[in-house]
Amino acid sequence: MPKVEIYTSFFCGYCTRAKALLAKKGVSFQEFDVGADPKMRQEMIQRAKGQSSVPQIFVGKTHIGGCDELYAMDRAGKLDRLLAG
């Protein structure tokens, strides 16, 4: 399974929903809280090609985007294939 990384902030409902979907699928992920770390936020923005909202989700080298994109991939059946590597 590819490495899953998610950039979040503490009071973000979309972050909570995205993490819940990943947890439901049994996916372990590395979480980076950008709310208290300006350097981490800059890293996220750079990796996400200018996107500054949270969450920003990466599966391996693939940038998924945010919560809505994650759920859309799941509904389309593409998320499981990506997670399987």
Phi, psi and omega per residue, in radians:
M1 nan 2.321 3.120
P2 -1.160 2.736 3.096
K3 -1.174 2.339 3.122
V4 -1.973 2.228 3.139
E5 -2.204 2.442 -3.139
I6 -2.394 2.204 3.077
Y7 -1.633 2.236 -3.032
T8 -2.374 3.060 2.898
S9 -2.389 2.791 -2.919
F10 -1.046 -0.867 -3.040
F11 -1.713 0.618 -3.061
C12 -1.756 1.955 3.116
G13 -1.140 -0.624 3.107
Y14 -1.151 -0.632 3.093
C15 -1.103 -0.754 3.128
T16 -1.074 -0.756 3.129
R17 -1.127 -0.747 -3.134
A18 -1.121 -0.778 3.127
K19 -1.123 -0.632 3.126
A20 -1.124 -0.719 3.112
L21 -1.122 -0.781 3.123
L22 -1.089 -0.737 3.126
A23 -1.127 -0.701 3.113
K24 -1.044 -0.585 3.135
K25 -1.482 -0.015 3.125
G26 1.322 0.422 -3.087
V27 -1.615 2.188 3.004
S28 -1.492 2.576 -3.085
F29 -2.549 2.748 3.044
Q30 -1.740 2.218 -3.089
E31 -1.887 2.382 3.088
F32 -2.113 2.058 3.125
D33 -1.505 1.930 -3.098
V34 -1.571 -0.128 -3.096
G35 -1.119 -0.579 -3.074
A36 -1.927 0.092 -3.044
D37 -2.354 1.687 -3.116
P38 -1.039 -0.590 3.116
K39 -1.161 -0.693 3.124
M40 -1.163 -0.679 3.099
R41 -1.085 -0.741 3.113
Q42 -1.100 -0.702 3.084
E43 -1.062 -0.774 3.131
M44 -1.053 -0.838 -3.115
I45 -1.056 -0.713 3.120
Q46 -1.146 -0.823 -3.140
R47 -1.119 -0.600 -3.077
A48 -1.596 0.302 3.073
K49 0.921 0.834 3.054
G50 1.697 -0.203 3.114
Q51 -1.220 2.247 -3.074
S52 -2.015 -0.054 3.121
S53 -1.458 2.748 3.068
V54 -1.981 2.633 0.009
P55 -1.404 2.805 2.913
Q56 -2.138 2.200 -2.965
I57 -2.081 2.367 3.114
F58 -2.224 2.336 3.027
V59 -2.068 1.917 -3.003
G60 1.044 -2.243 3.118
K61 -1.557 -0.061 -3.066
T62 -1.538 2.179 3.051
H63 -1.521 2.011 -3.136
I64 -1.363 -0.742 -3.023
G65 1.983 -2.405 -3.083
G66 -1.795 -2.847 -3.091
C67 -1.071 -0.798 -3.124
D68 -1.054 -0.723 3.132
E69 -1.172 -0.657 3.116
L70 -1.090 -0.817 3.141
Y71 -1.172 -0.634 3.102
A72 -1.118 -0.728 3.096
M73 -1.092 -0.689 3.135
D74 -1.131 -0.800 3.131
R75 -1.070 -0.593 -3.119
A76 -1.444 -0.049 3.141
G77 1.376 0.179 -3.089
K78 -1.566 -0.413 -3.070
L79 -1.168 -0.793 -3.135
D80 -1.054 -0.696 3.118
R81 -1.128 -0.731 3.129
L82 -1.141 -0.735 -3.136
L83 -1.184 -0.506 3.136
A84 -1.274 -0.334 3.108
G85 1.424 nan nan
